[in-house]
Each structure stands twice: as C-alpha cells, then as structure tokens.
Amino acid sequence: MSGHVLALSGGVGGAKLAAGLGAVLAPGRLTVAVNTGDDFEHLGLTICPDIDSVLYTMSGRNDRQRGWGLADETWRTMEQLRSLGEEDWFNLGDRDMATHIARSWRLRQGASLSDVTAHLARAMGIGHAVFPMSDDPVRTQVCTPGGWTDFQRWFVGEQCGPAVTAVRFAGTPGAAMAQGFAEALARPDLAAIVICPSNPYLSVDPVLAVDGVRAALGLRQVPCIAVSPLIGGRALKGPLSKLFSERGLAGTNLDIAAHYGALIDHIVIDRTDAKDADALRTGGLAVTLSETLMKSAEDQARLARAVLAAVGVEC
C-alpha cells in the first residue's frame, strides 16, 4: 500500500527515524509533526531544540558524535558571550546560532512557527513537510523537590538531576494543532501514523496534549505504530530510564505500550528485548522485532523500511 505517512517526533532519536522515513519515502509522502514543548527564549532568541534536531538530521547536517546540533560546529560567539558575563548554561554553536536568528527574526516579523519551519526546511533541501505540533506556545514543565521548573532548566541547566514527581504542559488545553499537522491527520491518503522512538513522557506526551490530537488518533482509520526508545531494556540517552524509576516502573517495553494504550496498534522493539514480545502480543499489540540502534544514515533507512513494512506501507 502506498500513501502518506505522518510521524510524531521529539528530538535526537525521533529525528533519526524521521530522517530514515524521509530517505525511503518519495518527496511529499511524509509529514513530521514535532514536539515544541522544549522551546524557550534564550539570549533574546527563540530556541526550538526538537525542530532543529529534526531539520538538521533530515538534511544530513547533524553532529552524530555529539548527538545534537550541527556538524563541524564552532563556539566563538558563545565564548565571547561568556566573557561578557552572559548566561552560558545553554550552549549555542556559531552555525546553530544562525538558525535561531533567522527563526526569531521571522517570528518577530509576524510569521507563524509553521511558516518559519517550512522556510527552514526548504532552505535545507528537505523534500518533506515538517511542522511544529502547534503554532501556539506550549511549554513542558517538571515538578521537582524545588517546585515547578521549565524543562530546559532541568534538562540542561540541572543535568536532569532533581527527581521529577509530575510533568505538565503549560498552554494546554488551549493550544491548537498546527494547520499542517491537522491536515496530515485528515488526509484521505493517510496510510500510517508513526510514533518515533522519543521519550514518551517528555517528547510525545506534549504532542498528544495539543487540542484534538488524542481524539483524532482515537478515530484513526489507519495503523498507528510506535517504535520503542529502549534497547536492551534501557534508553541509550536522556532521562527516560530515570523517569521510569521515579514512577516505580520496571522500565520495559510493556511500560511503553501501557503508556500509549489504545493509541497504538503495533510496536517495534529491539531484538535484544525479544523477551517482551509475547507479553506485548498477549496485551493485543502486533510486535515487530528489529535492530533499532541508528548509528548511521543506513541504519535510519533500514529501520524506516522495517517500520513501514510492519504496517504494509510501500517505500
């Protein structure tokens, strides 16, 4: 079956699968709706970490060694800002800074975040549609022993140290789906929805919190497949395993599946987690075993093909 594919993505892991899908699907057959709960203002600029991870990875510009930002980056601007006594807890590379300046300038001229993201995608040579989950501001906040704090302060500034007792998404309810996101969900040729291997609590839940998203997924007439971010029972990067522990969960693929519940029909798990497959199937899910570690563009494309094959979508 051919048709259009909608991917829901957070940052690094999700961006890799989005890039793989983009590589194996013909131009125009993919829409990526990206988490914007991580967005924040810094040094007078609008920073959209997950959007930028998706754009950089889909265009082949990402730094694979560091795991975030642009390849061949330099840091002279940040060094100068530091010498001037400005905040340096969130690093911005010199080339990366150009993206933030371009975005902030266009937003201040009255463009929507969707329009700006589409412009950046075109400028980077991306042949698929990339949209923020919403043009309305949504901000992920975590509750720690010190109270509520914005996500980036906890994630980068505090290095995920304080325990998290609750997560909320300021701006929801009330944030509408970006038009391109809503249109992708309503396309008559929509063939599948893919939840990329992003943190379900911090990267996917903000997308699901946007007005109308859960309802639309509940009414879907096409498969919704999630790719687990776990490999060997653990998340390779980020605070997911820590969040599982703080919730008293074992942190297995069964917890991932239980979190998404009826929103998904199918889950892709790494071959090293094959022991989880029978229990997942008993719970009513279709299960595909694959190698989900993505170290290269070839790995990204391989996993994308496996995901699409699992739901019967032709490349």
Backbone hydrogen bonds, N-H to C=O, Kabsch-Sander energy under -0.5 kcal/mol:
donor,donor_aa,acceptor,acceptor_aa,energy
4,H,189,D,-2.6
5,V,29,R,-2.5
6,L,192,A,-2.2
7,A,5,V,-0.5
7,A,31,T,-2.9
8,L,194,V,-2.9
9,S,7,A,-0.5
9,S,33,A,-2.4
15,A,11,G,-3.6
16,K,12,V,-1.8
17,L,13,G,-1.6
18,A,14,G,-2.6
19,A,15,A,-2.3
20,G,16,K,-2.0
21,L,17,L,-2.9
22,G,18,A,-2.5
23,A,19,A,-1.7
24,V,20,G,-1.6
25,L,21,L,-1.8
28,G,127,G,-1.0
29,R,26,A,-2.1
31,T,5,V,-2.4
32,V,129,A,-2.6
33,A,7,A,-2.9
33,A,31,T,-0.5
34,V,32,V,-0.6
34,V,131,F,-2.7
35,N,9,S,-2.4
39,D,36,T,-1.4
40,F,47,I,-1.9
42,H,45,L,-2.7
45,L,42,H,-2.1
46,T,100,H,-0.5
47,I,40,F,-3.0
47,I,45,L,-0.7
52,D,48,C,-2.5
53,S,49,P,-2.2
54,V,50,D,-2.3
55,L,51,I,-2.8
56,Y,52,D,-3.1
57,T,53,S,-2.2
58,M,54,V,-2.8
59,S,55,L,-1.6
60,G,57,T,-1.2
61,R,56,Y,-2.9
62,N,56,Y,-1.1
63,D,69,G,-2.0
64,R,62,N,-0.9
67,G,63,D,-2.0
71,A,61,R,-2.8
73,E,70,L,-0.6
79,E,75,W,-2.1
80,Q,76,R,-2.3
81,L,77,T,-2.6
82,R,78,M,-2.5
83,S,79,E,-1.9
84,L,80,Q,-1.2
85,G,82,R,-1.5
86,E,81,L,-2.4
91,N,89,W,-0.6
94,D,74,T,-2.9
97,M,93,G,-2.4
98,A,94,D,-0.8
98,A,95,R,-0.7
99,T,95,R,-0.9
99,T,96,D,-0.7
100,H,96,D,-1.5
101,I,97,M,-2.5
102,A,98,A,-2.6
103,R,99,T,-2.5
104,S,100,H,-2.6
105,W,101,I,-2.6
106,R,102,A,-2.1
107,L,103,R,-2.6
108,R,104,S,-2.2
109,Q,105,W,-1.1
110,G,107,L,-1.5
111,A,106,R,-2.2
116,V,112,S,-2.5
117,T,113,L,-2.7
118,A,114,S,-2.5
119,H,115,D,-2.2
120,L,116,V,-2.6
121,A,117,T,-2.5
122,R,118,A,-2.3
123,A,119,H,-2.5
124,M,120,L,-1.7
125,G,122,R,-1.7
126,I,121,A,-2.6
129,A,30,L,-1.8
131,F,32,V,-2.9
133,M,34,V,-2.2
136,D,176,A,-0.5
139,R,170,A,-2.4
140,T,37,G,-2.6
141,Q,168,R,-2.8
142,V,149,T,-2.4
143,C,166,A,-2.8
144,T,142,V,-0.6
144,T,147,G,-2.2
147,G,144,T,-2.6
149,T,142,V,-2.4
151,F,140,T,-2.3
154,W,150,D,-1.7
155,F,151,F,-3.6
156,V,152,Q,-2.6
157,G,152,Q,-1.8
158,E,153,R,-1.5
160,C,154,W,-3.0
161,G,158,E,-2.1
165,T,143,C,-3.1
165,T,163,A,-0.6
166,A,143,C,-0.8
168,R,141,Q,-2.6
170,A,139,R,-2.4
170,A,168,R,-0.6
172,T,169,F,-1.9
176,A,174,G,-0.5
177,M,211,D,-0.6
178,A,133,M,-1.9
182,A,178,A,-2.5
183,E,179,Q,-2.8
184,A,180,G,-1.8
185,L,181,F,-2.0
186,A,182,A,-1.4
187,R,183,E,-0.5
187,R,184,A,-0.9
190,L,187,R,-1.4
191,A,4,H,-3.5
192,A,4,H,-1.2
193,I,223,P,-2.4
194,V,6,L,-3.0
195,I,193,I,-0.5
195,I,225,I,-3.0
196,C,8,L,-2.4
196,C,194,V,-0.8
198,S,196,C,-2.8
203,S,199,N,-2.6
204,V,199,N,-1.9
205,D,200,P,-1.7
207,V,204,V,-0.6
208,L,204,V,-2.2
209,A,205,D,-1.6
210,V,206,P,-0.6
210,V,207,V,-1.0
211,D,175,A,-2.2
213,V,210,V,-2.0
214,R,208,L,-0.7
216,A,212,G,-2.2
217,L,213,V,-2.6
218,G,214,R,-2.2
219,L,215,A,-1.2
220,R,217,L,-1.0
225,I,193,I,-2.8
226,A,266,H,-2.4
227,V,195,I,-2.5
228,S,226,A,-0.6
228,S,268,V,-2.7
231,I,234,R,-3.0
234,R,231,I,-0.9
236,L,229,P,-0.6
243,L,239,P,-2.5
244,F,240,L,-2.5
245,S,241,S,-2.1
246,E,242,K,-2.2
247,R,243,L,-1.0
247,R,244,F,-0.9
248,G,245,S,-1.5
249,L,244,F,-2.6
255,D,252,T,-0.7
256,I,252,T,-1.4
257,A,253,N,-2.6
258,A,254,L,-2.6
259,H,255,D,-2.0
260,Y,256,I,-1.7
261,G,257,A,-2.5
263,L,260,Y,-2.0
264,I,261,G,-1.4
265,D,224,C,-2.9
266,H,224,C,-1.4
267,I,286,A,-2.4
268,V,226,A,-2.7
269,I,267,I,-0.5
269,I,288,T,-2.5
270,D,230,L,-0.6
271,R,290,S,-1.5
273,D,270,D,-2.2
274,A,271,R,-1.5
276,D,273,D,-2.4
277,A,274,A,-1.7
280,L,276,D,-2.0
281,R,277,A,-2.6
282,T,278,D,-2.5
283,G,279,A,-1.5
284,G,281,R,-1.9
285,L,280,L,-1.9
286,A,265,D,-2.3
288,T,267,I,-2.2
290,S,269,I,-2.1
292,T,290,S,-0.8
295,K,293,L,-0.7
300,Q,296,S,-2.0
301,A,297,A,-2.3
302,R,298,E,-2.4
303,L,299,D,-2.5
304,A,300,Q,-2.3
305,R,301,A,-2.4
306,A,302,R,-1.9
307,V,303,L,-2.6
308,L,304,A,-2.5
309,A,305,R,-2.6
310,A,306,A,-1.8
311,V,307,V,-0.9
311,V,308,L,-0.7
312,G,309,A,-1.3
313,V,308,L,-2.9
314,E,1,M,-3.7
314,E,312,G,-0.5
